[in-house]
Amino acid sequence: MYLFLFTALWVVFQYVNSTKVYESQDAQIIRLKERLEKAEDSIQSLTENGDGRYFKLENNEHAYTYFERFGVDITDLEAKIESSLVSENKASGNSLIPYENATGVFQINKVEVLNHKWIIADFSDGTRWGELILRYDVAKGGSINFETLQSVIYP
């Protein structure tokens, strides 16, 4: 009789304990799913802004509207701007870089189109480097004109 009573109490104890563990784990799973959803929403909002970058021509509706208003073809526009700017690199240097160099030639390495008017570019001669802020205009025919607004060279 005592054995039966002890077994019954043991079974009830195991049932209650396993139920509490199950409910605790279920609540933890729900909390983790909610955190995961928040994290995925944050990641989604960052990727919608162009890889987390706010100042970028890609996905900038105002800039594209500006180009469309003036009849400029926006197909691969950023790539065209970048290639046009890099094509200014010549053996004698780049005319957009306002610095003289006795040991080498400054050339533009990296280009980031910020919006419908501005570009930031990185330049170097292999030992020294700097950055430029350029203004650009795209004509209806597709020609692109650049103007150096500001530049800095690092010591």
PAZAPA-4460 file (N, C-alpha, C; in steps of 0.05 Angstrom, whole numbers, plus 32768, in hexadecimal, padded with zeros to 4 digits):
% residues 155
    n_x    n_y    n_z   ca_x   ca_y   ca_z    c_x    c_y    c_z   seq   type   mol
   8010   7FE9   8000   8000   8000   8000   8012   8019   8000     1      M     A
   8027   8019   8012   8039   8030   8012   8047   8033   7FF8     2      Y     A
   804E   801D   7FEC   805B   801E   7FD2   8049   802B   7FBD     3      L     A
   8030   8024   7FBD   801D   802F   7FAA   801A   804D   7FAF     4      F     A
   8017   8056   7FC8   8014   8072   7FCE   802E   8081   7FC6     5      L     A
   8045   8076   7FCD   805E   8083   7FC5   8061   8085   7FA7     6      F     A
   8059   8071   7F98   805B   8072   7F7A   8047   8086   7F6F     7      T     A
   802F   8088   7F7A   801C   809C   7F71   8026   80B8   7F76     8      A     A
   8031   80BD   7F8E   803C   80D8   7F94   8054   80DE   7F81     9      L     A
   8065   80CA   7F7C   807B   80CE   7F6A   8072   80D5   7F4D    10      W     A
   805E   80C8   7F44   8052   80CD   7F29   8046   80E9   7F28    11      V     A
   8038   80F1   7F3C   802C   810C   7F3D   8042   8121   7F3D    12      V     A
   8056   811C   7F4E   806D   812F   7F4F   807B   8132   7F34    13      F     A
   8080   811C   7F27   808D   811C   7F0C   807B   812B   7EF8    14      Q     A
   8061   8126   7EF9   804F   8133   7EE6   804F   8151   7EEA    15      Y     A
   804C   815A   7F03   804B   8177   7F09   8066   8184   7F01    16      V     A
   807C   8177   7F08   8096   8182   7F02   809A   8184   7EE4    17      N     A
   8094   816F   7ED5   8098   8170   7EB8   8085   8184   7EAA    18      S     A
   806D   8188   7EB5   805B   819C   7EAB   8066   81B8   7EAF    19      T     A
   8071   81BD   7EC6   807D   81D7   7ECB   8095   81DC   7EB9    20      K     A
   80A6   81C8   7EB6   80BD   81CB   7EA4   80B4   81D0   7E87    21      V     A
   80A0   81C2   7E7F   8095   81C6   7E63   808B   81E2   7E60    22      Y     A
   807B   81EC   7E73   8070   8207   7E71   8086   821C   7E71    23      E     A
   809A   8218   7E82   80B1   822A   7E83   80C0   822B   7E69    24      S     A
   80C5   8214   7E5D   80D3   8213   7E43   80C2   821E   7E2D    25      Q     A
   80A8   821A   7E2E   8096   8224   7E1A   8096   8243   7E1B    26      D     A
   8095   824E   7E34   8095   826C   7E37   80B0   8277   7E2D    27      A     A
   80C6   8269   7E32   80E0   8272   7E29   80E1   8271   7E0A    28      Q     A
   80D6   825D   7DFE   80D6   825B   7DE1   80C6   8273   7DD5    29      I     A
   80AF   827A   7DE1   809F   8290   7DD8   80AE   82AA   7DDA    30      I     A
   80BC   82AF   7DF1   80CC   82C7   7DF4   80E2   82C9   7DDF    31      R     A
   80F0   82B2   7DDA   8105   82B2   7DC7   80FB   82B7   7DAA    32      L     A
   80E4   82AC   7DA4   80D8   82B1   7D8A   80D1   82CF   7D86    33      K     A
   80C7   82DC   7D9B   80C1   82F8   7D9A   80DB   8309   7D96    34      E     A
   80F0   8301   7DA4   810A   830F   7DA0   8115   830B   7D84    35      R     A
   8111   82F3   7D7A   811A   82ED   7D5E   810B   82FE   7D4A    36      L     A
   80F1   8301   7D4E   80E1   8311   7D3C   80EA   832E   7D3C    37      E     A
   80EF   8339   7D54   80F9   8354   7D57   8114   8358   7D48    38      K     A
   8125   8344   7D4C   8140   8346   7D3F   813D   8344   7D21    39      A     A
   812C   8333   7D17   8127   8331   7CFA   811B   834A   7CEF    40      E     A
   8109   8357   7CFE   80FE   8371   7CF5   8113   8386   7CF4    41      D     A
   8125   8386   7D07   813B   839A   7D07   814D   8396   7CEF    42      S     A
   8154   837D   7CEA   8165   8376   7CD3   8157   837E   7CB9    43      I     A
   813E   8379   7CB7   812E   8380   7C9F   812E   839E   7C9B    44      Q     A
   812A   83AD   7CB0   812A   83CA   7CAD   8145   83D5   7CA5    45      S     A
   815A   83C8   7CAF   8175   83D1   7CA7   817B   83CB   7C8A    46      L     A
   8172   83B3   7C80   8177   83AC   7C64   8166   83BC   7C52    47      T     A
   814F   83C5   7C5B   813E   83D6   7C4A   814A   83F1   7C46    48      E     A
   815B   83FA   7C58   8169   8414   7C55   8183   8411   7C46    49      N     A
   8186   83FC   7C37   819E   83FA   7C27   81B6   83F1   7C37    50      G     A
   81B4   83D9   7C41   81CA   83CF   7C51   81D0   83E0   7C69    51      D     A
   81BC   83EC   7C75   81C1   83FC   7C8C   81CC   8417   7C87    52      G     A
   81D0   841E   7C6F   81DA   8438   7C68   81C4   844A   7C5F    53      R     A
   81C1   8461   7C6B   81AC   8474   7C64   81B3   8484   7C4B    54      Y     A
   81CC   848D   7C4A   81D4   849D   7C33   81DF   848B   7C1D    55      F     A
   81CE   8484   7C0B   81D5   8473   7BF5   81C1   8478   7BDE    56      K     A
   81CC   8479   7BC6   81BA   847E   7BAF   81A6   8468   7BAB    57      L     A
   81AF   8450   7BB0   819D   8439   7BAC   8186   843B   7BC0    58      E     A
   816E   8437   7BB7   8156   8438   7BC7   814F   8455   7BD1    59      N     A
   815B   8469   7BC5   8155   8485   7BCC   8140   848F   7BB7    60      N     A
   8127   848E   7BBF   8111   8496   7BAD   8113   84B3   7BA5    61      E     A
   811C   84C4   7BB6   811D   84E1   7BB0   8132   84E6   7B9A    62      H     A
   8148   84D8   7B9C   815D   84DB   7B87   8154   84D0   7B6C    63      A     A
   8147   84B9   7B6D   813D   84AE   7B53   8127   84BF   7B47    64      Y     A
   8117   84CB   7B58   8102   84DD   7B4D   8110   84F6   7B41    65      T     A
   8125   84FF   7B4D   8134   8516   7B42   813E   850F   7B26    66      Y     A
   814B   84F7   7B23   8155   84EF   7B09   813F   84EB   7AF4    67      F     A
   8129   84E0   7AFC   8113   84DB   7AEA   8107   84F5   7AE0    68      E     A
   8106   8509   7AF2   80FB   8523   7AEB   810B   8531   7AD5    69      R     A
   8125   852B   7AD4   8136   8537   7AC0   813C   8524   7AA8    70      F     A
   812E   850E   7AA8   8130   84FB   7A92   814A   84EB   7A91    71      G     A
   8157   84E6   7AA7   816F   84D7   7AA9   8169   84BA   7AAD    72      V     A
   8175   84A8   7A9D   8171   848C   7AA0   817E   8482   7ABA    73      D     A
   816F   8476   7ACC   817A   846E   7AE6   8183   8451   7AE6    74      I     A
   8181   8443   7AD0   818A   8427   7ACF   81A8   8426   7AD2    75      T     A
   81B1   8418   7AE7   81CE   8415   7AED   81DC   8430   7AF0    76      D     A
   81CE   8444   7AFA   81D9   845F   7AFC   81F1   8460   7B0F    77      L     A
   81EF   8453   7B26   8204   8454   7B39   821E   8448   7B2E    78      E     A
   821B   8432   7B20   8232   8425   7B13   823E   8437   7AFE    79      A     A
   822E   8445   7AEF   8238   8457   7ADA   8247   846E   7AE7    80      K     A
   823D   8479   7AFD   824A   848F   7B0A   8265   8486   7B15    81      I     A
   8265   846F   7B22   827E   8465   7B2D   8293   845F   7B17    82      E     A
   828B   8453   7B01   829E   844D   7AEC   82A8   8467   7ADF    83      S     A
   8296   847A   7ADC   829F   8494   7AD0   82B3   84A2   7AE2    84      S     A
   82AF   84A1   7AFC   82C1   84AD   7B0F   82DC   849F   7B0F    85      L     A
   82DC   8485   7B10   82F5   8476   7B10   8304   8478   7AF6    86      V     A
   82F5   847D   7AE0   8302   8480   7AC6   8312   849A   7AC4    87      S     A
   830E   84AC   7AD7   831E   84C5   7AD8   833A   84BF   7AE2    88      E     A
   833F   84A7   7AED   835A   849F   7AF5   836B   849B   7ADC    89      N     A
   8381   84A9   7ADB   8393   84A7   7AC5   83AF   84A3   7ACF    90      K     A
   83C2   849E   7ABE   83DE   8499   7AC7   83E9   84B2   7AD4    91      A     A
   83DF   84CA   7ACC   83E9   84E2   7AD8   83DA   84EA   7AF2    92      S     A
   83C6   84DB   7AF9   83B6   84E0   7B11   8399   84E5   7B09    93      G     A
   838A   84EF   7B1D   836E   84F4   7B19   836A   8512   7B1C    94      N     A
   835E   851F   7B08   835B   853C   7B09   8348   8546   7B1F    95      S     A
   8337   8534   7B2A   8325   853C   7B3F   8332   853E   7B5A    96      L     A
   834A   8532   7B5D   8358   8533   7B76   836A   854B   7B77    97      I     A
   8366   855E   7B89   8374   8577   7B88   8390   8577   7B95    98      P     A
   839C   8560   7B99   83B6   855E   7BA6   83CB   8556   7B93    99      Y     A
   83E3   8562   7B95   83FA   855A   7B86   840A   8546   7B96   100      E     A
   8416   8533   7B88   8426   851F   7B96   8440   851B   7B86   101      N     A
   8456   851D   7B95   8470   851A   7B88   8478   84FD   7B85   102      A     A
   846E   84EC   7B96   8477   84D0   7B96   8465   84BD   7B87   103      T     A
   844D   84C3   7B82   843A   84B1   7B74   8423   84C0   7B68   104      G     A
   840F   84B2   7B60   83F8   84BD   7B53   83DF   84B7   7B64   105      V     A
   83CF   84CB   7B6B   83B7   84C6   7B7A   83A1   84BC   7B66   106      F     A
   8394   84A7   7B6E   837E   849C   7B5E   8367   8494   7B71   107      Q     A
   834F   8496   7B66   8337   8490   7B75   8334   8472   7B77   108      I     A
   8330   8468   7B8F   832D   844B   7B94   8310   8443   7B98   109      N     A
   8303   8450   7BAA   82E8   8448   7BB3   82D5   845F   7BAF   110      K     A
   82BC   8459   7BA7   82A8   846E   7BA1   828E   8466   7BAF   111      V     A
   8281   8479   7BBB   8267   8474   7BC7   8255   848B   7BBE   112      E     A
   8240   8485   7BAF   822D   8499   7BA6   8219   849D   7BBC   113      V     A
   8218   84B5   7BC7   8207   84BA   7BDE   81EA   84C1   7BD7   114      L     A
   81E6   84D2   7BC3   81CB   84D9   7BBA   81CD   84E3   7B9D   115      N     A
   81BA   84F3   7B95   81B9   84FC   7B7A   81CC   8512   7B73   116      H     A
   81DC   851B   7B86   81EF   8531   7B81   820B   852D   7B8C   117      K     A
   820E   851B   7BA0   8228   851A   7BAE   8233   84FE   7BAD   118      W     A
   824E   84FE   7BAD   825E   84E5   7BAE   8274   84E8   7BC2   119      I     A
   827A   84D3   7BD0   8292   84D3   7BE1   82A5   84BE   7BD5   120      I     A
   82BE   84C6   7BD3   82D2   84B4   7BC6   82EB   84B3   7BD6   121      A     A
   82F8   849C   7BD5   8312   8497   7BE3   8328   8497   7BCD   122      D     A
   833E   84A4   7BD3   8354   84A3   7BC0   836E   849D   7BCF   123      F     A
   8382   8494   7BBF   839B   848C   7BCB   83B1   848C   7BB6   124      S     A
   83CA   848E   7BBF   83E1   8489   7BAD   83F1   8471   7BB6   125      D     A
   83E6   8462   7BC8   83F4   844A   7BD2   83FF   844E   7BEE   126      G     A
   8407   8467   7BF4   8412   846C   7C0F   8401   8481   7C1E   127      T     A
   83F6   8494   7C11   83E5   84A8   7C1D   83C9   84A5   7C11   128      R     A
   83B5   84AD   7C21   839A   84AB   7C17   8389   84C3   7C20   129      W     A
   8372   84C5   7C14   8360   84DB   7C1B   8344   84D6   7C11   130      G     A
   8333   84E9   7C14   8317   84E7   7C0C   830E   8500   7BFF   131      E     A
   82FA   84FD   7BED   82EF   8513   7BDE   82D0   8513   7BE1   132      L     A
   82C5   852B   7BE1   82A8   852D   7BDE   82A4   853B   7BC3   133      I     A
   8296   852E   7BB1   8292   8537   7B96   8275   853D   7B91   134      L     A
   8270   8551   7B80   8255   8556   7B76   8255   854C   7B59   135      R     A
   823F   8540   7B52   823D   8537   7B36   8222   853E   7B2A   136      Y     A
   8222   8540   7B10   820A   8545   7B00   8209   8532   7AE9   137      D     A
   81F1   8527   7AE5   81ED   8514   7ACF   81DC   8522   7ABA   138      V     A
   81E6   8524   7AA1   81D6   8530   7A8C   81C4   851B   7A80   139      A     A
   81B0   8524   7A70   819D   8512   7A64   81AB   84FE   7A52   140      K     A
   81C0   8506   7A45   81CF   84F5   7A33   81DF   84E0   7A41   141      G     A
   81E2   84E2   7A5C   81F0   84CF   7A6B   820C   84D8   7A73   142      G     A
   8215   84EF   7A6A   822F   84F9   7A72   822E   8502   7A8F   143      S     A
   8244   84FE   7A9D   8245   8504   7AB9   825C   8518   7ABE   144      I     A
   8256   852E   7ACC   826A   8542   7AD3   826F   8542   7AF1   145      N     A
   8288   8544   7AF9   828F   8544   7B15   829C   855E   7B1D   146      F     A
   8298   8565   7B37   82A4   857D   7B42   82AD   8575   7B5F   147      E     A
   82C6   857B   7B65   82D0   8575   7B80   82C7   858C   7B93   148      T     A
   82B8   8584   7BA8   82AE   8597   7BBB   82C2   859A   7BD3   149      L     A
   82CB   8584   7BDD   82DD   8584   7BF4   82EE   856C   7BF3   150      Q     A
   8306   856F   7BFE   8318   8558   7BFF   8329   8559   7C18   151      S     A
   8333   8542   7C1F   8345   8540   7C36   835A   852A   7C30   152      V     A
   8372   852F   7C39   8387   851C   7C36   8392   8516   7C52   153      I     A
   8396   84FD   7C58   839F   84F5   7C72   83BE   84F5   7C73   154      Y     A
   83CA   84FE   7C89   83E7   84FF   7C8B   83F4   84E4   7C8C   155      P     A
***
